[in-house]
Amino acid sequence: MQLADLKPGLSISEANYSDLPAHVAGFCSFLIKSDHVILPSLFRIDGESDDDATAYPRIACIGYAMAAGLVTDDDAQSFRLGFDHLSGRTFFAEGRVPRFEVDGFALLGVALGARATQIAEDQLAWFIQLLAKSAINVPQEEWEYGLVKAAQVVLEVESWNSVDDVLFRVAMQAALNQEFVADDRQRAWEKVVSLVGETASPKIAAGRAVYDSCVEALSRMPVHGAGFTELVSLLEALRDAMSHWTYETKPRVKGVLPQQWEIDHEYHVQNLLWTVLRPVFGDLVDEQSLPKVGHSTPRYDLGVPSLQTIIEVKFMRRAGTAECRKVTQEIAADRSLYLGDRTGYDKLVAFIWDDCRQTEEYATLQQGLENLEGIEKVIILPRPSRMERPAET
């Protein structure tokens, strides 16, 4: 399904808004940021009576508008008066049908308004106690219970982990401009796709909030992200970049001894590659074990799971055909162990540090290995000439 095809089903018409109770309509338009503009019209009623002014659906609706930053000073005062009025009532009274105390949409709206108004802690105590009792008495259905728990989260007496429905949780966090777990957004998106044909306005609103959040996240991504081509380019560019590697033969700063950052073995090379690649490829991993093959447990040097690519590092310490043959055989053996459906990797890049600068062997070495299936690139970095090892005495 295309994004453009999904969006129309995640919209609430003006007629549908008018059919909803004020506080439920407020909840929906709070979640859908493009519908914020209608929030004030949901609670500003001409010629209202005193009963209308303090009715809990209206107070809750003002709370949603306050959370969206769409109220005047008079509206904020109306909320405070309504909150005070509610504080004087008795809830869960025996013989009386509960209303406000089990209405999750109302409780959440009032919680949002109380937070926006910065009502003092001692004046909030009755409401926090009411929410605790409501959480026990509302139906243990994901949405009814989740609305009450969300109200507790807003007042910082619970965490978002207490809200089980990932669609609703991410929708609320998006509406409040809060950070959320990336995995949650992915799971919420999967639920959005399943909302096709949904008729319940609150669920449509939650789906739209998640949809808008995902589209916004996509718009912040670079059009051309770092892929396999960029990985190879970075590794190949190391040859020139090593011109600034610290390998001093005389002091550059008075009183500080000259430093030589030696590269003596394979692990040093791995550290160099990690430093270069990790800022670009956030999922880069090192020294990871793969599924066992017989009695052997293969362990690769570096991997980029998102690119299904392993980077295998070799250190050629000696010159000559025998050393090149040995490295070729090792990389070929690594390829057979590292690549395939069972490992999740299908490409291998061989990065070879040549400590002896035998550049005349490179073409044969690269051609031979790159002819093997799965070995996409062989990059050989000769030890820079400026890193001349001290003569042995």
C-alpha positions in Angstrom: 0.0 0.0 0.0 1.3 3.5 -0.9 1.5 6.3 1.7 -0.9 8.4 -0.4 -3.5 5.6 -0.4 -3.3 5.2 3.4 -3.7 8.8 4.4 -7.4 9.4 3.3 -8.6 6.6 5.6 -6.9 8.3 8.6 -8.9 11.5 8.4 -11.9 12.6 10.4 -14.5 14.7 8.6 -16.2 17.8 10.1 -19.5 15.9 10.3 -17.8 13.1 12.2 -16.3 15.6 14.7 -19.8 17.2 15.3 -21.2 13.7 16.1 -18.7 13.1 18.9 -18.9 14.3 22.5 -16.8 17.4 23.0 -14.1 15.7 25.0 -13.7 12.8 22.6 -13.6 15.2 19.7 -11.0 17.2 21.6 -8.9 14.0 22.1 -9.0 13.3 18.3 -8.1 16.8 17.2 -5.3 16.9 19.8 -3.7 13.8 18.3 -4.1 15.1 14.7 -1.9 18.2 14.6 -3.4 19.4 11.4 -6.8 19.4 13.1 -5.7 21.5 16.1 -7.4 24.5 14.6 -10.9 23.2 15.4 -10.1 22.6 19.1 -11.4 26.0 20.3 -14.7 25.7 18.5 -15.4 22.5 20.5 -15.6 24.1 23.9 -16.5 27.8 23.2 -20.3 27.9 23.3 -22.3 31.1 23.2 -25.0 31.6 25.8 -23.7 28.7 28.0 -25.2 28.1 31.4 -23.3 27.6 34.6 -23.8 23.9 34.3 -22.4 23.9 30.7 -19.4 25.9 31.9 -18.4 23.3 34.5 -19.5 20.2 32.6 -16.6 17.7 32.6 -16.6 17.1 28.8 -16.0 20.8 28.3 -13.3 21.1 30.9 -11.5 18.0 29.4 -11.8 19.6 26.0 -10.2 22.8 27.2 -7.4 20.6 28.7 -6.7 19.1 25.2 -6.6 22.6 23.7 -4.3 23.8 26.5 -1.9 20.9 25.7 -1.9 22.0 22.1 -1.2 25.7 23.1 -4.5 27.0 21.7 -6.2 28.8 24.6 -6.6 32.3 25.9 -6.2 33.5 29.5 -10.0 33.3 29.8 -10.0 29.7 28.6 -7.3 28.8 31.2 -9.3 30.5 33.9 -12.4 28.4 32.8 -10.3 25.3 33.2 -9.2 26.2 36.7 -12.7 26.9 37.8 -13.9 23.6 36.3 -11.0 21.7 37.9 -12.0 23.2 41.3 -15.6 22.3 40.7 -14.6 18.7 40.0 -12.5 18.5 43.1 -15.5 19.2 45.3 -17.5 16.2 43.9 -17.7 12.7 45.3 -16.7 10.0 42.9 -17.5 6.3 43.0 -20.4 7.0 45.3 -22.5 4.0 46.2 -25.8 3.8 44.3 -24.7 6.3 41.6 -23.6 5.4 38.1 -20.0 6.5 37.6 -19.4 8.9 34.8 -16.3 11.2 34.8 -14.4 8.8 37.0 -14.5 6.0 34.4 -14.4 8.2 31.3 -10.8 7.8 30.0 -11.1 10.6 27.4 -12.2 13.0 30.1 -9.6 12.0 32.6 -6.8 12.3 30.1 -8.0 15.8 29.0 -8.2 17.0 32.6 -4.7 15.6 33.3 -3.3 17.5 30.3 -4.9 20.7 31.3 -3.7 20.3 34.9 -0.2 19.9 33.7 -0.4 22.9 31.3 -1.9 25.0 34.0 0.8 23.9 36.5 -1.8 23.2 39.2 -0.1 23.0 42.6 0.8 19.5 43.9 -1.5 19.8 46.9 -4.4 20.7 44.7 -3.7 17.8 42.4 -3.8 15.2 45.2 -7.5 14.4 44.9 -7.2 13.9 41.1 -4.1 11.6 41.4 -6.0 9.5 44.0 -9.0 9.4 41.7 -6.9 8.1 38.7 -5.4 5.3 40.9 -9.0 4.2 41.7 -10.2 4.7 38.1 -7.3 2.4 36.9 -8.8 -0.4 39.0 -12.4 0.2 38.0 -12.4 0.9 34.3 -12.7 -2.0 31.9 -9.3 -3.7 31.5 -9.6 -3.2 27.8 -6.5 -1.8 26.1 -7.9 1.6 25.2 -10.1 2.4 28.3 -7.3 1.3 30.6 -4.6 3.0 28.5 -6.4 6.3 28.6 -6.3 6.3 32.4 -2.7 5.1 32.5 -1.8 7.9 30.0 -3.4 10.4 32.3 -1.1 9.1 35.1 1.9 9.4 32.8 1.1 13.0 32.1 1.1 13.7 35.8 4.3 11.8 36.2 3.0 9.1 38.5 3.4 6.4 35.9 5.8 5.7 32.9 4.9 5.1 29.3 5.7 1.4 29.8 2.4 1.1 31.6 0.4 1.9 28.4 0.2 -1.4 26.6 -1.2 -0.4 23.3 1.8 0.6 21.2 -0.4 2.5 18.7 -1.9 4.7 21.4 1.4 5.1 23.2 3.3 6.3 20.2 0.4 8.6 19.1 0.4 10.3 22.5 4.2 10.7 22.6 4.1 12.1 19.1 1.3 14.6 20.0 3.3 15.7 23.1 6.5 16.0 21.0 8.2 13.4 23.2 10.9 10.9 22.2 10.0 7.3 21.8 11.7 4.0 21.2 12.4 3.5 17.5 11.1 -0.1 17.7 7.8 1.2 19.1 7.4 3.4 16.1 7.9 0.5 13.7 5.4 -1.7 15.6 2.9 1.2 15.7 3.3 1.7 12.0 2.4 -1.9 11.4 -0.8 -1.4 13.4 -1.6 1.8 11.3 -1.6 -0.3 8.2 -4.1 -2.7 9.8 -6.5 0.3 10.5 -7.8 0.3 6.9 -11.6 0.3 7.2 -11.6 1.4 10.8 -14.6 3.5 11.8 -13.9 4.4 15.4 -12.7 8.1 15.4 -10.3 7.8 18.3 -8.4 4.9 16.7 -8.3 6.7 13.4 -6.9 9.8 15.2 -4.2 7.6 16.8 -3.3 6.1 13.5 -3.1 9.5 11.9 -0.8 10.7 14.7 1.6 7.8 14.1 1.3 8.2 10.3 2.3 11.9 10.5 5.1 11.1 12.9 6.5 8.4 10.5 6.2 10.7 7.5 8.0 13.5 9.4 10.8 11.1 10.3 11.2 10.0 6.7 11.4 13.7 5.6 14.4 14.1 7.9 16.4 11.3 6.4 18.9 12.1 3.7 17.7 11.4 0.2 20.9 9.4 -0.5 21.9 7.6 2.7 25.2 5.7 3.3 25.1 2.4 1.5 27.6 -0.2 0.3 29.1 2.3 -2.2 29.8 4.8 0.5 31.3 2.0 2.7 33.8 1.1 0.0 34.6 4.7 -0.7 35.4 5.4 2.9 37.7 2.4 3.1 39.5 3.3 -0.2 40.0 6.9 1.0 42.0 5.7 4.0 45.1 5.6 1.9 45.2 9.3 1.4 43.8 10.0 4.9 46.8 8.3 6.5 48.9 11.4 5.6 47.6 12.9 8.9 48.2 9.8 11.0 50.4 10.7 14.0 53.9 9.3 13.3 56.4 12.0 14.5 60.1 11.9 14.2 60.7 15.1 16.2 58.8 17.1 18.7 56.0 19.3 17.4 55.1 20.8 20.8 57.7 22.0 23.2 58.1 19.7 26.2 56.1 16.9 24.6 57.9 13.8 23.3 57.2 12.9 19.7 54.5 10.2 19.3 54.3 7.4 16.9 50.9 5.7 16.7 52.1 2.3 15.6 50.0 -0.3 13.7 51.5 -3.6 14.6 48.8 -6.1 14.1 45.3 -6.9 12.8 43.5 -5.6 15.9 45.1 -2.2 15.4 43.7 -2.1 11.8 40.3 -3.1 13.1 40.4 -0.2 15.6 41.3 2.2 12.8 38.4 1.0 10.6 36.0 1.2 13.6 36.9 4.8 14.2 36.3 5.7 10.6 33.1 3.7 10.0 31.2 3.9 13.2 30.0 7.6 12.9 28.6 6.8 9.5 27.2 3.3 10.0 25.4 3.2 13.4 24.8 -0.5 13.3 28.5 -1.4 12.8 29.5 -4.4 15.1 32.7 -6.1 15.8 34.0 -9.6 16.8 30.6 -11.2 16.4 30.1 -15.0 16.4 28.1 -16.7 13.7 26.2 -20.0 13.9 28.5 -23.0 14.4 29.8 -25.0 11.5 30.6 -28.5 12.8 33.0 -28.0 15.7 33.9 -24.4 14.6 32.3 -21.2 15.6 33.2 -18.5 13.0 33.9 -15.0 14.3 34.1 -12.1 11.9 36.1 -8.9 12.4 33.5 -6.1 11.5 30.0 -6.2 10.1 27.3 -3.9 8.9 24.0 -5.8 9.3 21.9 -3.3 7.5 24.1 -3.8 4.4 24.5 -7.5 5.0 28.2 -6.9 4.7 31.2 -8.3 6.6 34.6 -6.5 6.6 37.4 -9.0 7.1 40.8 -7.6 8.1 44.1 -9.2 7.3 47.6 -8.1 8.2 50.4 -9.1 5.8 53.6 -9.0 7.8 56.0 -10.6 5.3 56.7 -10.0 1.6 56.5 -12.6 -1.1 54.2 -14.8 -3.1 53.8 -17.3 -0.2 52.4 -14.6 2.1 49.9 -13.5 -0.6 48.9 -17.1 -1.2 48.3 -17.5 2.5 46.1 -14.4 2.8 44.2 -15.5 -0.3 43.4 -18.9 1.2 42.4 -17.4 4.5 39.9 -15.0 2.9 38.5 -17.6 0.7 37.9 -19.9 3.7 36.4 -17.0 5.6 34.0 -16.3 2.7 32.6 -19.9 2.8 32.0 -19.7 6.6 30.6 -16.1 6.8 28.2 -15.8 3.9 24.8 -17.4 3.4 21.2 -17.5 4.5 22.1 -18.9 7.9 24.4 -15.9 8.8 22.3 -13.0 7.3 25.4 -11.8 5.4 25.8 -12.0 1.6 28.8 -9.7 0.9 32.3 -9.6 2.1 34.9 -6.8 1.8 38.5 -7.8 2.4 40.7 -5.1 3.9 44.4 -5.9 3.9 47.1 -3.9 5.6 50.4 -4.6 3.8 53.2 -3.9 6.2 55.8 -4.6 3.4 54.4 -2.4 0.7 54.6 -5.1 -2.0 52.4 -3.1 -4.4 53.4 -5.2 -7.4 51.4 -8.1 -6.0 48.1 -6.1 -5.5 46.5 -6.6 -8.9 46.9 -10.4 -8.8 45.7 -10.6 -5.2 42.6 -8.4 -5.8 41.6 -10.0 -9.1 41.9 -13.5 -7.7 39.7 -12.8 -4.7 37.1 -10.6 -6.3 36.4 -13.4 -8.8 35.0 -15.4 -5.9 31.3 -15.1 -5.4 30.4 -12.9 -2.4 33.7 -11.1 -2.2 32.6 -7.7 -3.5 35.8 -5.7 -2.9 39.4 -6.2 -1.9 41.1 -3.1 -0.5 44.8 -3.1 0.2 46.4 -0.4 2.3 50.2 -0.3 2.1 52.0 0.9 5.2 52.6 4.6 4.5 56.2 5.4 3.6 56.2 8.2 6.3 55.7 5.4 8.9 59.1 4.0 8.4 60.0 1.5 11.1 63.2 2.2 13.0 66.1 0.1 11.7 66.8 -2.9 13.9 70.1 -2.8 15.7 
